[in-house]
């Protein structure tokens, strides 16, 4: 199928896939679709119900699209250690008029996963995937009206392990890292395991933890999670700088995040942000009330959870807290 590149205006890359042995992108026509849901994939599923046009291309179209698409430059990156308030922050950014929020876009995070599994440091593939990643962000952030001013990107937690490569592509974009007490994070992930902990291609977690894929497969879910978030904490403590902000869930300040991202909300936007704090951040309907769960998660923690967090997460968490309090 021959594609006229200009016809892809208004189409978004919604997944990174392999079709008939060819790696590339799955696109959907979304010119008039508002990105309102907490996660981009939820918006994609809503749009798919309307029988939107979809097609596959190889990655090379990104290079051509960058020449013809006007895109909103990133205003801020949201990284996190999982289940620690990052979706709340993304929803608050979405309440800012004329902002675009890309929350855990599959095309972004799957491309970043290629760095783990297929690209040696400093190799040709690393350069190639970096170009593709920049192109995907450019395509997803394409300006769909003249008023759009801000683009915020919330990455999957595993993508934080590639923060150095990401910031080499966008060295001047401010980034935040959200985290919380490791016991609470592990309890949340064990009670409702996310895909990144269950995927039987263990190469990504093996790279994050620093062991072999076979060793990851032999671990309990609790240990797998505790060692992963311990790695995220260590990386954040080591790499946080003047272009970043560390945010503990227990002291999460939306106003501080927006100020750091150089956004000055209006009174109406502040009211909209305040409403987001009262609802469960991940639910599409926006009707489920938010209930503080710190005490409940601590109470639910098993002896195994406390053992693995003590062994693999707590020391890094304390270092991270010390770094945050010094900044």
N, C-alpha and C positions, 0 to 999 in steps of 0.2 A: 504493500500500500504506500503510495507516494503522498507525503504530507507537505502542504504549504505552511512554512513556519509561521507566517503571519496569522494563519488561521488558529494558532494555539493561544492567541491573546484571549484571556478570560478562562483558560483551562489551567488547572492546578495539578502538579504531580502529587498524587495521593498515596503512592506506594512505590517502593523499589522492589522489583521482581525479576524473575528469570522466565522467559517465554521461549520455548523451543531451543533451549540452550543459550539464548542470548540475554545477557543482563541488561536491564534498562528500567524504565519508569512506566507506571500506569497512571494515565491522566484522566481527569474528569472535567467536563464543562461546568464551570461554577461562577460564571461572570456576575450573576445577580444573586448569588447565595451568600447570605450574611454568616460570618463565622462566629455564631453566638454560643455554641455549646462549650462546656468545660474542656473537652478534648477535640482536636480536629477530626479524629476518626468518627466521633459521634455526629459531627456535621456532615461528613462524607456519607454515612449511612442514611441520614435524613435526605440528602440530595439524591442518593441512589434510588430511593422510593419514588422519586419523580421521573425515573427513567432517563436520567441525564446521559448525554453522550460520553463514551469512554473509549480510550484507545491506548495502545502500547507504542512506545518509541525506545530506541536505544539512547544512551546517555549523550551522544554527540549533539543532539538537538539543543541541549542546554547552552552550548557555546554560541549557537546562532541566535537563540532567544535573548541572551544577554545583550546583544547588539541592538535589538529592536524593542525590548520591553523596558519601560520606565518602572523602577522599583523603589519602594520605601526603604531607606537604609535602616538597619537594626538600631534600635534605641537602647536595648538592654537584653541581656541573656539571664535566664532563670535556671540555675542548676540546683540539685537537691539530692539528699541521701535516701529518698523514698518515705512516703507517708508522714510528711513533716510540715505541711502547710503550703507547699508550692502551688497547688491548684488554687488555693485561696488567693495567693498573690497574683496568679495569672488572671483570675476572674476580676480582681480589682483593677488590673491594667486594662482589661477589656471594658471596664466602666468608663474609661477615659474616652471622651468624644474623639472621633477621627483616629482611633488606634486600631491596629491589627494585631491579634494575638495568635501565634501558632503554638499550640500546646501538644507536645509529644507527637509531632507529625511523623508518620511512619517513614516517609521518604528521607527525612533528615536522619532519624536515629538508626535506620537500617544502613544507610551509607556510612555513618560513623562506625557502625559495627564492623565494616570492612577493614577499618584501620586495625582492629584487634586481630582479625582472622586472616588477613590477606595482604598486609602492607608492612614491610619491614621499615624501620625508622630510617628516613633519608633516602628511601628507594624511589624508583620511578612510579610504582603504584601509589605510594603515599602522595606524590605530587598530583597524580591523575585523580585520585579520590578527593583531594582537596579542591581541585578545580570543579569537579562534579558537585561537591557539597556547596560550594559558593554559588554554583548555578541553580541548584535546587532552592536554596534560600532566596535567590533573586527571583525565581519564577513564582514561588509561594508568596513572596512579598510584593508582587507586581501591583502597581497603583491602579486601583479600579475606579477611583474618583479623585478629583483634584484636591479634596480636603484632607486626605489621609496624611498624617504627620508622624506617627510613631509605629514602629514594628517591634514587638516583644516576642521572644522565642523562649518557650519552656521546653527543655530537653528531657528525655527519659533519664532516670537516675544513672543508668550504666554509661551514658555518654559523658558523664563527668570525668570518667577515667581517661578521656581523650581531651581534657581541657587545654593541654599545652598545644596540641595540634589545632584545636578550634581557635584559640586566641592568636595563633600565628596567621590565620586567615583574616581574622577581624581584631587586630591588636588594640584598637581604640574603643571597642564596645564595652561599656561597663557590665560587670556580671556579679550576680549574687549567688551565694550558696546557703541553702536552708538545710537545717538538720535538727535532730532532737535526741533526747536520751536514748541510747541504743536499746535498752530493754523495751521501751515503748515501740520503737521502730520494728524490732524483731517480732514482738507479739502481734502487731498489726499485720505483718507480712505472713506470719504463720497461720493466723486465723483466716486470712483471705489471700492465698499465695498469688503473686503476680506472675505474668508470663516469663519475666526475666529470670526468675528463680526456678522455673519448671522446664524451660527449653532444654531438650535432650542434646542439643549441640552445645557442649560445655565449653567451647573454646573462648567465648567472651568472658564467662565467669572465671575460667582458668587464668586468663590474662589479667583480670582485675585482682584476683586473689594472689597470683604468683605461684601456681602449682600446675600440675598436668590435668588435662580433661578427665582422665581416669580417677584422679584423686577427688576432683569435684563430684563426680558421679557417686563416689563412695560415701560422701558426707551426708549427715542428716540435714534436713531443710534448715534447722535452726543454726547449725554451724555455717552452712553455706551463706546464709543471710548475715550473720554476725561478722564473718570474715570479709564479706563484700563491703558492708557499711564501714567497717573499721578501715578498709583501704580508702574509701571515699574521704573519711575524716582525715586520715594521714595526708592525703593529697591536698585537701583544702588547707590544712594547717601549714603545709610546706609552700604552697603556691599563692595564697592570698596576698594581695598587694594593694597599692593605692587605687587601682582600677577595679577593686572588688569590695564586696560587703559580705560579712559573715552574719547569719541570722539564726539564732536559736528559736525554735518553735515557742518556747516558754516566754520569750520577750519579743515576739513578732510585731513589728510596727509597719503597717502599710504606708503611712505617711513618710517614714524614713526611706522606704524603698523608692517611692515615687520621687522624692527629693533627690535621691542618689541617681535616679535615671533622668534627672533634670526635667521633671514634669510638675507643673503647678496646677492642680485640679481646681475647677470652679466649685462654687457652693453646691450646684446641682450634681456635679460629679462626686463630690464628697458624700452627698446623701446616697447616691447610687452605690458607692463603695461600702458605706455603712450597712446597707441592706444585704450586700453579699456576705458580710460577716455573720449574719444571723441564720444563714441557710447552709446545708451540707454542700460542700464545694463541688463534689463530683457528680451530683445528680442533675440530669438534663432538665427536669421539670422545674427545679428551683423552689419546690414546695416543702421539702424535708428539712426540718429545723436542725441547726447545728447543736450538738451536745458535747460539751467538753469531756474528754475521755482519758486524761492523764492518769487520774486515780484508778480508773477501771483497768487500764492496760497494765499498770504496775501490779495490781491485785491479781490479774490473770497470768502473770509471768510464772512459768514452771521453773523447777529447779534446773532443768536443762537449759532453758533460756538464760537464766542468770549465770550459769556456768560458762556458756559459750560467749556471752557478752563480756564477762570478766576476763576470759582468755584472749578474745580477739578484738574487742571494740572499746572497752572502757579507757584504756591508756590513751588511745588516739583521740577519744572524745575529750578527755581532760586537756590534752595538748591543744586541741581546737578551741576549747573554751578559753584557755589562757591566751591564745592568739587573738581571739575576738575581743577580749577585755583589754588587751594592749593596744588595739587599733584605734 
